[in-house]
Amino acid sequence: MEFDNRTALVTGASRNIGEEIAVAIAQRGGDVGITSKSDEAACRETADRVEAAGGDTSVVLGDLGNPDDIERIVDTVRDDLGPIDVLINNATYRPKKPFLKVDEDDLDTVLNVNVKGLFLTTQHVVPDMIDAGGGSIVNLIGAMVYLGRTGKSHSYASKMGIEGQIRQLASELGPEGIRVNGLSPGLIDTDRDEPFDGGDELVEAIPLQRMGTPEEVAEACCFLASDRASFITGQILHANGGIYPTPNVISPEE
């Protein structure tokens, strides 16, 4: 299978998209490191599903805004499951606040998790991939960063920083056999913390006339992470039902 004898680390794997990615990798033969900031019970539920699919697991809680936690997470997964071959940077912090009310602490918190945390996690994992002669990294970026949404200026600034890392690291790490890509899910039917407004009208703006599912995002992620995408690097795959690049279909207020 695609991930036989491979270890993946999936951040933000306690539920929704991250959970389904972890399970999908296990279904394809991989072992999975599962991490979240604080929801151990949800991580254990993900681990149960991964193990039922045939994968071994390592569950580690930690704050990706804390460099010491990042190092501990990576070291624990490596000790439990072996060198990391696949990294899925799914964890994100997405607060909502009007631009003129975002203070320096707000900005620092978002950048620490979404940009610095992703950077350091990747930096800790890449030596394993270099030693193995290759690996795959997939960074998730929500579609709304390309469409625009009121109150997300600091969050979206961080997301574009992630896109910059994808393109730069694809170039720098390519000679080591390491591929780096991005996945941008559109409107996905999840148990989100912050329900979106717009209802049927917003869904109708999607050319496929429906929201996506976490399972569909997981399928796209597994494709990018696997050898099926062996000549794809430095790219952003938009799994969004066709809503991008037509930003006028969604009101900035939604």
RAFEN-V390312 format. One record per backbone hydrogen bond with DSSP energy under -1.0 kcal/mol. NH is the residue of the N-H (numbers start at 1). CO is the residue of the C=O. Records with the same first field share a line. If there is no record, write none. Layout:
BEGIN
NH=CO ; CO
END
This chain:
BEGIN
3=28
4=1
6=3
8=31
9=86
10=33
11=88
13=35
19=15
20=16
21=17
22=18
23=19
24=20
25=21
26=22
27=23
29=26
30=25
31=6
32=56
33=8
34=58
35=10
40=38
43=39
44=40
45=41
46=42
47=43
48=44
49=45
50=46
51=47
52=48
53=49
54=51
55=50
58=32
60=34
62=36
66=63
70=66
71=67
72=68
73=69
74=70
75=71
76=72
77=73
78=74
79=75
80=76
81=77
82=78
85=7
86=7
87=136
88=9
89=138
90=88
97=151
101=98
102=99
107=103
108=104
109=105
110=106
111=107
112=108
113=109
114=110
115=111
116=111
117=112
119=115
120=116
121=117
122=118
123=119
124=120
125=121
126=122
128=125
129=125
130=126
131=127
132=128
134=129
135=177
136=85
137=179
138=87
139=181
140=89
141=183
143=185
145=142
146=143
148=144
150=252
152=149
156=152
157=153
158=154
159=155
160=156
161=157
162=158
163=159
164=160
165=161
166=162
167=163
168=164
169=165
170=166
171=167
172=168
173=169
176=173
177=174
178=173
179=135
181=137
182=235
183=139
184=237
186=239
189=212
190=188
192=190
202=198
203=199
204=200
206=203
208=241
209=206
212=187
217=213
218=214
219=215
220=216
221=217
222=218
223=219
224=220
225=221
226=222
229=226
230=227
232=229
234=180
237=182
239=184
240=238
243=240
246=243
249=246
250=247
254=251
END
